[in-house]
Amino acid sequence: MPREHSYPFIPYRPTRYLEDEMVARGREFYEHMDRRRSVRFFSDEPVPRECVELAIRAANTAPSGAHQQPWKFILIGDAETRRRIREAAEVEERKNYEEGRLTPEWRAALAPLETGPEKDYLETVPWLVVCFAEKYGVRPDGTRVKHYYVNESVGIACGFFIAALHAMGLSTLTHTPNPMAFLSDICGRPANERPYILFPVGYAAHDAEVPDLARKPLPEVMA
């Protein structure tokens, strides 16, 4: 819910490190994140619910426009709902891949990743997490409250969520079937929320493979 009161201000004294330790910590984090990959081959091994909840807690620490935290993370573990989501996602994906909804340029960009309409991992994983973006807030009396920088805020929170999962040795994929209205229906979400990203969450399969991608070097992403 939106906050409509003044905040007390409290001292903030983040830890400061010596220069060598700063660099070492920064390098360690970079190397840790550089090992992260999006996964499409998952194990069905159970994952403690607390681990996923901790990742959502981490996501909830993200900065947001006017501190309105315009996100909802829906945690889904039951097999029937995961099956329904897989079936609905595959309907939309078949329209993309088989009925020409993807442009030729888009299909060419996806081709090296060897993706397709089959999304069996949505049932294989023990957990699905659907992040919804709140387009606006709703007061108890039903009136609306404008939210600011919704896409930016929710995107940052999702990045924190992915990083937290990776820190625990878990894998995920940013799945965005288009359109995603079926997620609102299946999850029973209100009209002020729209689906943002669907995350399968679990352990990578023992025989999982990922494309041997090269990320852009620093001179190409920093000016």
C-alpha positions in Angstrom: 0.0 0.0 0.0 1.2 3.6 -0.6 2.7 5.4 2.3 1.0 8.7 3.0 2.9 10.0 6.0 6.2 11.7 6.7 9.2 9.4 7.5 11.5 10.0 10.4 15.1 10.3 9.2 17.6 8.1 10.9 21.4 7.9 10.7 22.8 5.8 7.9 26.4 4.7 8.2 27.2 2.0 5.6 30.3 -0.1 6.1 33.4 1.5 4.5 36.3 -0.7 3.3 39.9 -0.1 2.6 40.6 0.3 -1.1 42.1 -3.2 -1.6 39.1 -4.8 0.1 36.7 -2.8 -1.9 38.2 -4.0 -5.1 38.4 -7.6 -3.9 34.8 -7.6 -2.8 33.7 -6.0 -6.1 35.7 -8.5 -8.1 34.3 -11.4 -6.1 30.7 -10.2 -6.7 31.3 -9.6 -10.4 32.9 -13.1 -10.9 30.0 -14.7 -8.9 27.4 -13.0 -11.1 29.3 -13.7 -14.3 28.8 -17.4 -13.6 25.0 -16.9 -13.6 23.1 -18.3 -16.6 19.5 -18.5 -17.6 18.4 -22.1 -17.4 15.8 -24.1 -19.3 16.7 -27.5 -18.0 15.7 -28.0 -14.3 15.7 -30.7 -11.7 12.4 -31.6 -10.0 14.3 -31.8 -6.6 12.4 -29.9 -3.9 13.6 -26.5 -2.9 12.9 -25.1 0.6 10.1 -22.5 0.5 12.2 -20.4 2.8 14.8 -20.0 0.2 12.4 -18.5 -2.3 10.9 -16.3 0.3 14.3 -15.0 1.2 14.8 -14.1 -2.5 11.5 -12.3 -2.5 12.6 -10.5 0.7 15.8 -9.4 -1.1 13.7 -8.2 -4.1 11.7 -6.1 -1.7 14.8 -4.2 -0.6 15.1 -2.7 -4.1 14.7 1.1 -4.5 11.4 2.3 -6.0 9.8 5.5 -7.2 8.6 7.4 -4.1 9.2 4.2 -2.1 5.9 2.8 -3.3 7.2 -0.7 -4.0 4.8 -1.3 -6.9 5.4 -5.1 -7.1 3.7 -8.3 -6.0 5.5 -11.7 -6.1 3.2 -14.6 -6.3 4.7 -17.9 -5.1 3.2 -21.0 -6.7 4.1 -24.5 -5.6 1.1 -26.7 -6.3 1.3 -29.0 -9.3 -2.2 -28.2 -10.7 -1.5 -24.4 -11.0 1.9 -25.0 -12.5 0.3 -27.3 -15.1 -2.3 -24.7 -15.9 0.4 -22.0 -16.3 2.5 -24.3 -18.6 -0.5 -25.1 -20.8 -1.6 -21.4 -21.1 2.0 -20.3 -21.8 2.5 -22.9 -24.5 -0.7 -21.8 -26.2 0.7 -18.2 -26.5 4.1 -19.4 -27.5 2.8 -21.6 -30.3 1.1 -18.6 -31.7 4.5 -16.8 -31.6 6.6 -19.6 -33.1 4.2 -21.4 -35.3 1.6 -18.9 -36.4 3.9 -16.0 -37.3 3.4 -13.7 -34.4 7.1 -13.2 -34.1 8.7 -11.0 -36.7 11.5 -12.5 -38.9 14.0 -10.3 -37.1 12.9 -11.6 -33.7 13.0 -15.2 -34.8 16.5 -14.7 -36.2 17.6 -13.2 -32.9 16.2 -16.2 -31.0 17.5 -18.9 -33.3 21.0 -19.2 -31.7 19.4 -19.9 -28.3 17.4 -22.8 -29.8 14.2 -21.9 -27.9 10.7 -23.1 -28.9 7.1 -23.2 -27.7 7.6 -26.1 -25.4 7.9 -25.0 -21.8 7.9 -28.3 -19.8 10.2 -26.7 -17.2 7.2 -24.8 -15.9 5.9 -28.1 -14.5 9.3 -29.6 -13.7 10.4 -26.9 -11.2 9.2 -27.0 -7.6 8.3 -23.3 -7.7 7.0 -20.7 -10.0 7.2 -17.0 -9.0 5.1 -14.5 -11.0 6.1 -10.9 -10.5 3.2 -8.5 -11.1 3.7 -4.7 -11.5 1.2 -2.5 -9.7 0.0 0.1 -12.3 -1.5 2.1 -9.4 -2.2 1.7 -5.7 -5.6 1.2 -4.2 -6.7 2.8 -0.9 -9.0 1.0 1.5 -11.9 3.1 0.2 -11.2 2.0 -3.4 -9.7 5.3 -4.7 -6.5 5.1 -6.8 -3.0 6.3 -5.9 -0.6 7.1 -8.7 2.6 5.1 -8.8 5.8 6.5 -10.2 8.5 4.8 -12.3 6.7 1.4 -12.1 8.7 -0.4 -14.9 12.0 0.8 -13.6 11.2 -0.1 -10.0 9.9 -3.5 -10.7 12.8 -4.3 -13.1 15.3 -3.5 -10.3 13.4 -5.6 -7.8 13.4 -8.5 -10.3 17.2 -8.1 -10.7 17.7 -8.4 -7.0 15.5 -11.5 -7.0 17.6 -13.2 -9.6 20.8 -12.3 -7.8 19.5 -13.7 -4.5 18.5 -17.0 -6.2 22.0 -17.3 -7.7 23.6 -16.6 -4.4 21.8 -19.6 -3.0 22.8 -21.9 -5.8 19.3 -21.8 -7.4 18.5 -21.2 -11.1 15.8 -19.3 -12.9 14.8 -17.9 -16.3 13.1 -14.6 -17.1 10.1 -16.0 -19.0 7.8 -13.4 -20.6 5.2 -15.1 -22.8 3.4 -12.5 -24.7 0.6 -11.7 -24.1 0.6 -12.7 -20.4 -3.0 -11.9 -19.4 -3.6 -15.6 -18.6 -1.3 -15.2 -15.5 -3.7 -12.6 -14.1 -6.6 -15.0 -14.5 -4.9 -18.0 -13.1 -3.3 -16.2 -10.2 -6.5 -14.3 -9.5 -4.9 -10.9 -9.4 -6.7 -7.5 -9.4 -7.1 -5.1 -12.2 -4.4 -2.7 -11.0 -1.7 -5.4 -11.4 -0.2 -6.6 -14.7 2.1 -9.6 -15.2 5.7 -8.6 -15.5 7.9 -11.7 -15.4 7.3 -15.4 -14.8 10.2 -17.1 -13.0 10.6 -20.9 -12.8 12.8 -21.5 -9.7 14.7 -24.6 -8.9 18.0 -26.4 -9.2 19.6 -26.8 -12.6 19.3 -30.3 -13.9 22.4 -32.4 -13.5 22.8 -32.6 -17.3 21.7 -29.0 -18.0 23.3 -27.2 -20.8 23.4 -23.5 -21.7 24.6 -21.6 -24.7 28.3 -20.7 -24.5 27.6 -17.0 -24.6 30.2 -14.2 -24.4 29.1 -11.1 -22.7 30.0 -7.7 -24.1 33.4 -6.5 -22.8 33.6 -3.4 -20.6 34.5 -1.0 -23.4 31.3 -1.8 -25.2 29.0 -1.2 -22.2 30.9 1.8 -20.6 31.7 5.1 -22.2 
